[in-house]
């Protein structure tokens, strides 16, 4: 018979949860309500825990309890330990399932560029399901159990493999019905129009266009490109946005590029992935498909520029 006596210092989890809740809430009744057990169950579990640790953890005051100093310090440590258990459980549950590919992506790029193209991947690899993990912050691909990610930046992240996807540029766009269809055409008309601002600086574009712009921002401003573009679609103003986010909408006629002038965007897109043996096949399949899509996209941009050759503001 195997002996597990080495585990004896570990109190039952039910006792620890009852103790932590009572110490935090200052009431057996409230702890019972939170844990959905009876008042007597909480009292019994606290009694068992005190017997195990060999210390009194509460001061009995009439029919109530008040955590003492030993109990307060112990409760702080137990609360941290229970939090670690919750986080460990969350991380193991977040592990990519067999046949699932978890992709970390910026919400704007995911919505405007990646999402419309994903059916092509699913058609090629029907055995793989995609879980998009969208966020503005840089995900820890190891801690968040992400298989692969698309990032903007300088490409100097530690702990991940990385490969350049493409460089972007910014262009000025509006809805076709903006200003009753009387769209600004010259750089001067553009900078004097109702502008929906985002985090992008207009300075590089203005330098390329040879115009100056009032640096005071008036009107609507948002750090979310999805909100900016929705406001543009509603005809509330014009915006300077990354071409990757507006190209498909321009092709569909939902948006209009007001001027051929563009400016380089400072941060290119990268494909990044953690070295993980269990994900190698999925990473390879997605990477191969994605670079084919980028190649097609860049060819479309080149063809569009050729067609518009000679158009100037």
N, C-alpha and C positions, 0 to 999 in steps of 0.2 A: 504494500500500500504506500502511495507517494505521500509524503508529508509536506504541507504548505505552511509550516510554522514560521518560516521567514517572513510571511506576509502578515503575521499577527499584529504588528504595530499599526496596520492600516485599518481605521474604523470603517464601519459600513457607510456607504455613500448616503443612504437615507438619513443616518444620524448627522452627518456633516451638513447636508442640505437643511435639515431642520434647525440645527444650531446656528448656521450662518443666517438664515432667514429671521430667526428670533432675535439674534444680536443686532441685525441691521434694522429691523422694524420695531424692536423694543416691545414686542407683544407676542405671546404664544398664540393668541386668537388670530392676529393678522398673519402670522406665519402659517397657521393652519389653513387660512383662506387662500393664501398665495399658492401653497403646495397642494391644495385640494385634499386635505386629510383632516382627521378629527383633532380637537384640542388635546385629548388624552394621548393620541399617537405622538404628537410633537413633544409633550412632556416626557413620555416614556423614552423616546429616542435621545432626548437631551440627558436623561438620567443614565442611559446606557453609555453615552459618550463620556460623561464625567467619570464613570467607573473605569472605562478603558484608559483614559489619560491620567487618572488618579488625582484629579484636581476639581475643585468646584469652580464652575465657569460663570455662574450667575448668583446674584444676591436675591434671596427670596424676601419679598416685601409684601406682606399680606397675601393676597391671591395673585400677585403679579411677580414678574422677574425683572431684574436689572443686571445687565452684563457687568462683571467686575473687570479689573485691569488685566488679569490673565486671560479672561475670556475675550476681551476686546482685541488684544494682540493676536490671539489665536484666530479670531474671526477674520482679521485682516489677511492673514496668511491663507486661510481656507478659502476666502473669497477669491484671492488671486489664483489658487490652485483650481477651483471650480471653473474660473474663467479660462484657464489654460485648457481644461478638458473640453469646454465648449468650443474653443477655437480649434483644437486638434480634431474634434469631430467634424467641424465645418470644413476644414481643409481636406480631410479624407473623403467627405461626401462630395467635395468639389473636384476631386480627381477625375480627369476625363475617362468616360466609360469606353468600353471596347466598341470600336466603330464610331466614336464621337471625336470630332476635331474642335477644340476650343481656340477661338481666334480673338485676340485682344486688338481693338481698333478704336480710333477716335470716332465719336458719334457722327461728326460731319462727313468724314471720308467714308465711313461705313454706310451711311444713308445715301449719299450722292454718287459715290463711285463703285464701292464694292457690292452693295446689295443688289443693284440691277444686273450685275454680272454673275452672281452666285448660281443661278439656275444652270448655267453652263457647266460649272463644276459638279453640281449634283447630277447632271445628266451623264457626265463622264465617269463619276465615281458614286454610283447609287448606294454603295455599301457604307458610305461615310455620311454621318449627319453632322451639320455645322451648328455650333453654339457660339454666337457672337457675344463677346464680353466688351461692351462699349464703356468708355470712360475718358475723362480729360486728363487724368493723372497717368503717369507712367507705371504700368503694372509690373510687379515683381513676377516674372514668368515662372519662377520656381515656386514661390510661396503661394501664388494664386492658381497654381496647377493649370497654366495656359500652355497649349501646344506650340502656338506660333503667334506672332504679333506684327502689326504694321504701325510703324512709328514715324514721326517727323523729328528731325534733329540733325546733329552733326555726325552721328554714327560712331560715338565713342563710349558706348555702354559696356560695362564689365559683366562678365558671366554669361553672355549670350553670343551665339553666332549671328552675324549680320551681313546683309547684302543689299546694295543700293538698288532701289526700284526705279525711281525717276526723279528728276528735278521739276519743280513747278514754277508757275508764274502767276501774277495777279493781273486781272482785267476788270474793266468797269462794265457793269450790267444793269439792266432795267427790265421791267415788264413791258411788253409791247403797248399796253394801254396806259402806261405812266404818262401823266400830264396830258391826258386825252389824246395820246398818240403823238403829241408834238415832242419828240425825243431830242435831248441835247446832242449836238453833233461835234462841236469843236471842244478842245480841252477847256477853254474859258467857260463855255456854256456848262460843261460838266461840273467844274468845281463850284459854279454858282448855283447848282441845282440842290434840291432837297436830298441830303445824303444820309443814309443809314450807316452808322459807323460800327466797326467791330474793332478787334485788337490790332488789325493791320495798319501800318503806317502808310499814309498817302505820299510821303516824301519821295520814295524812289519813282513812283509813277509820275508825279508832278515834274520831277527832274527830267524824266524821259520825254514828257510832253512839252517841256519848256514853259510851264506856268507856275505861278505861285498860288498858295492857298491859305486862307484864313485858318490858323491852327486851332482856333476856338471851336470846339465841337458843340453843335446845337442840334436839338431834335433827338431822335431815337438812337440809342447805342446799346450793343449787346456783345458779350464775350462768346456767344454761341452762334456759330455760322448758320446752323439750321434755322434759328430764329431770324437772323438777318435776312437770309434768302427767302423765308416765308413772307417777311414784310415786303421784300422787293416784289415777290410774285403778286402780292395784294395791291401793288401800285403805290406804296407809301413813300417810295424814294428810290434812289440808285445806290449801288454799293460797289466797293472794290473787293473782289473775292478771288480765291485761288481758282485757276482754270479747271483743275480736277473736280471742283465742286459744281461748276456751272456748265461744263462742256456738253453733257448729255441734255440738259435743259435747253441750251441754245439750239442743239440739233433738233429737238422736238418742237421748237418754236415757243417754248414757255418763257424764255428770257431772250434778250437781245444784247449782244456786245456792242456798246455804244461807239467804240473807237478801236482801231486796229492797234493802237499803242498798248504795250504791256510792259511789265517790269519783272525782273527775276524775283522769285520768292527765296528767302534766305535759307529755308530748311527743307531739304529734300525728303522724300519718303524712303523708308528702309523696311525690309523684311527681316525680322529678328526671331530667333528661336533658341530655346534652351537645349543643350545636348542631353537628349533623353532617349535611351535605346527603345523604350516601349512606344515612342511616338515617331520613330524614324520613317516608317512607311507613309504615315499620314502627312508628315511634314514634307516629305519628298513629293508626294502627289499634289499637295496644295501649292508648293513652291513652283513646280513645273507648270501647273495650270496658270498660276498668277502671272508669271513672267511672260507667258504667251498672251495673256490679256493685256499686259502693259505694252507689249510689242504692237499689238493691234491698235491700242489706244494712241500710241505715239505716231503710228502710221496715219491714223485718222486726223490727228492734229496737223501733220505735215501736208496731207492732201487738202485740208481746209485752208491752210495758209497759202498754198499754191493757187487755189481758186480765188482767194481774196487779194492776191498779189496786185499791187497797184492801188488798192483802196487806202486812202489816207484820211486823217481827221481834217 
